[in-house]
Amino acid sequence: MPRILGPIIRLQVQRSRLKTGEKPNRRYDPAPIVSVDRLRVSPEGAVGTLDGREYVDVHHRAHPATRNDRPEKGLSVGFTGHYAEMQERYGNHMTVGCAGENIIVDLNRRIPLSEVEAGLVILAPDGRERVRLKQVCVARPCKPFSGFAHRQQTVEPETLKATLQFLDDGLRGFRCVPDVAGEIEIEVGDLVAVV
């Protein structure tokens, strides 16, 4: 029996890339993130639905400006406890979901990679298995997101290093690959468990 971590409280997609501009002056802007009621997940990526409208995630292979160059870029999972740590350190602008994960799980503690690296499973509220998520890896923080954390476009090298270290090890979420041949649907209220 999988060990339940918590319920999904938010599903979202990125309509376009969150890092804008040219290096070295790129900045992070969470404005393209849209919260959705349901997420259709396939090996190609995620498509969100809200009020009958569909939103193709920028990491879906069918997105015209796809950011999916590796299978594990197709889906990501984050936790409310991680956002509590980011808010405590950087401020309330680090709102739940601002890092762009597709699935946000309500769990008020930090989850290390070692706890989820064997995989996750998404269950319907009645316990039926919807999908397993495999190849779980850390979503590494980047320089533009570090600037966003400090409410600046750029930060000093020492601050950048400390910020990247703090945001690493899964604090910014985990990438994973859905273990499904076709397409499945995930809803807010579904449960996320450790395999």
Residue pairs with C-beta under 8 A, 6 or more apart in sequence:
2 121
2 123
2 193
2 194
2 195
3 193
3 194
4 123
4 191
4 192
4 193
5 79
5 105
5 107
5 111
5 120
5 191
5 192
5 193
5 194
6 79
6 80
6 105
6 106
6 107
6 191
6 192
7 105
7 106
7 189
7 190
7 191
7 192
8 103
8 104
8 105
8 106
8 122
8 186
8 187
8 188
8 189
8 190
8 191
8 192
9 80
9 96
9 104
9 105
9 106
9 188
10 35
10 96
10 97
10 103
10 104
10 188
11 35
11 36
11 37
11 38
11 39
11 48
11 102
11 103
11 104
11 186
11 187
11 188
12 33
12 34
12 35
12 36
12 48
12 97
12 100
12 101
12 102
12 104
13 33
13 34
13 36
13 39
13 46
13 47
13 48
13 55
13 56
13 57
13 58
13 102
14 32
14 33
14 57
14 58
14 59
14 100
15 32
15 33
15 34
15 55
15 56
15 57
15 58
16 32
16 58
16 65
17 32
17 58
17 65
17 67
18 28
18 29
18 30
18 32
18 33
18 100
18 144
19 26
19 27
19 28
19 29
19 142
19 144
19 145
20 26
20 27
20 28
20 29
21 27
24 154
25 153
25 154
26 143
26 144
27 144
27 147
27 148
27 153
28 142
28 144
28 145
28 147
28 148
29 148
30 95
30 97
30 98
30 99
30 100
30 148
32 58
33 97
33 98
33 100
34 48
34 50
34 55
35 50
35 97
36 48
36 49
36 50
36 55
37 48
37 49
37 50
37 51
37 187
37 188
38 48
38 49
38 185
38 186
38 187
38 188
39 46
39 47
39 48
39 49
39 102
39 103
39 185
39 186
39 187
40 46
40 47
40 48
40 49
40 183
40 184
40 185
40 186
41 75
41 131
41 178
41 180
41 183
41 184
41 185
41 186
42 178
42 180
42 182
42 183
42 184
43 71
43 74
43 177
43 178
43 180
43 181
44 60
44 61
44 62
44 68
44 74
45 56
45 57
45 59
45 60
45 61
45 62
45 63
45 66
45 68
45 74
45 75
46 57
46 59
46 60
46 74
46 75
46 102
47 54
47 55
47 56
47 57
47 60
48 54
48 55
48 57
49 55
56 62
56 63
57 63
57 102
58 65
58 66
58 67
59 66
59 67
59 68
59 73
59 74
59 75
59 76
60 66
60 68
60 74
61 68
61 74
67 73
68 74
71 135
71 177
72 135
72 137
72 175
72 176
72 177
73 175
74 177
74 178
75 102
75 103
75 133
75 175
75 176
75 177
75 178
76 100
76 101
76 102
76 103
76 139
76 173
76 174
76 175
76 176
77 101
77 102
77 103
77 104
77 105
77 120
77 133
77 173
77 174
77 176
77 192
78 97
78 99
78 101
78 103
78 104
78 105
78 172
78 173
78 174
79 104
79 105
79 106
79 107
79 109
79 110
79 111
79 173
80 96
80 104
80 105
80 106
80 107
80 108
81 107
81 108
81 109
81 110
81 111
82 110
82 111
82 170
82 171
82 172
82 173
83 94
83 95
83 96
83 97
83 98
84 108
85 110
85 171
86 94
86 149
86 167
86 171
87 94
89 149
89 166
90 149
90 150
91 151
93 151
94 149
96 104
97 104
98 148
99 139
99 145
99 172
99 173
100 173
101 139
101 173
103 122
103 186
103 192
105 192
110 170
110 171
111 170
111 174
112 169
112 170
113 136
113 137
113 138
113 169
113 170
113 174
115 194
116 136
116 170
116 174
116 194
117 136
117 137
118 136
118 194
118 195
119 132
119 133
119 134
119 136
119 176
119 179
119 194
119 195
120 132
120 133
120 136
120 176
120 192
120 193
120 194
120 195
121 129
121 131
121 132
121 133
121 192
121 193
121 194
121 195
122 129
122 130
122 131
122 132
122 133
122 186
122 190
122 191
122 192
122 193
123 129
123 130
123 190
123 191
123 192
123 193
124 130
124 190
124 191
125 189
125 190
125 191
127 191
130 184
130 185
130 186
130 190
131 178
131 179
131 180
131 184
131 186
132 178
132 179
132 195
133 176
133 177
133 178
133 179
134 176
134 177
134 178
134 179
135 176
135 177
136 174
136 175
136 176
137 174
137 175
137 176
138 168
138 169
138 170
138 172
138 174
138 175
139 170
139 172
139 173
139 174
139 175
140 168
140 172
141 163
141 164
141 167
141 168
141 171
141 172
143 154
143 160
143 164
144 153
145 167
145 172
146 155
146 159
146 160
146 163
146 164
146 167
147 153
147 154
147 155
149 163
149 167
150 159
150 163
155 163
178 184
